[in-house]
Amino acid sequence: METSLPRCPARCSAGGNNCRPTRNSRPTLRRCCAALTAQSITLFVVPGVAVPPPIPPALSAAVKAPGTFAFTLTGQTGTNYVIQSSSDLVNWSPVSTNTLTGSSSNLLFTVPDAVLFYRTKVAQ
């Protein structure tokens, strides 16, 4: 986008940015033309701040002991994640919602003596 200085009034000879008052002009036009030619604009172009893509959540290091299930949730600090379980990989139920205060968190759940699958998603 090109920016130019405003034009001086028609009563200034030469018009444009090189203004000189004519015989019929008043001293105020001289000041006007001088003020118009003295204006400048400074434009700063600041590069955008790159935002890293969110870290996808992951469950790892699963350990099953009688009556408990432990694993590590890894993801984006400050993001809410919901842990879900399923017995058939079709119907999922929320088990807990966790906000990561660091990049990972160790979680421990009490579970029934049955086969369950676990996953995590960003909480809505």
N, C-alpha and C positions, 0 to 999 in steps of 0.2 A: 504494500500500500504506500503510495507516494504522498508525502505531505509537503505543501508549499506555503509560503508566507501569504497572508491576505494582500490583495491589491490595494494600492492607495486610491483615494477618491479621484474622480475624473478631473477635478479642478487642479490637480497637481500635474505639471507638465511632465512628460516622459512616462507617466503612469507607472505601472509595475512597481518594482521595489527600489528604483532609483529616483526618488521623488524630489522635485524642486518646486516651490510654490510659484505660481504665475503672478502676473501683475494684479489680477483681480482677487487673488486669494488673501486670506487673513493669516496672521501669524499662527493661529491655532492649527491651521492646516499644515504648516511647516512642522509643528510638534507632532501632529498626527502622523504625517508621513515618516518622520524620523523614528517615532515609536514603532511603526509597523516594520520598518526595515531593521530595527534593533531586536526584534523578537527572535527567539530560537526555541527549538524543541529538542529535548534529549530523550531518546528512547532506549531503554535497557531491555535486552532480551535475556531472560533467565531460563536456562534449560529446565525442563520438567524434572521432578524428583521421581526416580524409578522406584516403583513399588514392587517388591519381589512377589512372585505368585505364591498363594497360600500352600503350605506344606500339607499334602494329603495325609489324613489320619491313618495310623497303622496299629495293629495289635501284634505283639510279638512276645517271645520268651514265655509261652504258656506253661504253667505248672499245675498239674491236678494232684491234689491230695484228697484223702477221704473227706467228703463233705465240703471241700473248698476248691476254688479255681482262681489262680493268680496269673496276671499277665501285665505287660507294660503297654501303655497307651502313648503313642508318639504323635505329635502334631504341632499346630501353631500356638504359641504362647497367648493366653487370654481368650482363646476360642472355646466355646461350649461344644462338647461332644456327647452324644447319647450312645450308650452301649446297649445293643439289642441281642436277644437270644432267640433261637428257633430250634425245634426238634425235627423239622422237615425241610428247611431251607426255602419255604414258601411263605409261611406266616411268621412274622417277626414281632416280638414284644419288647418294649423298653425295660431294661434292667436298672440302669442308673444314668444320670446326666452329670458330667464332670467338666469343670473349667480348668484348663491347664494353666498352672502358675509358672511353669517352666516348659521346656520343649518335650518333656515326657513325665509320666506319672505311673507308679506301680499301683495296681488295683487288685483287691482280693474280694471274692464273692463267695457266699455260702450257696451251695447248689444242691439240688436233689440228686439222688443216685440214679441218673438217667443220662442218655446221650443228648447233649445240647451243642448247638453251633453258636458262635458269637461273631458279631461284627460291630463296627463303629461308624457313625455318620456325624456330620456337623449338625448340631441341634438347630431346629427351625424355630 
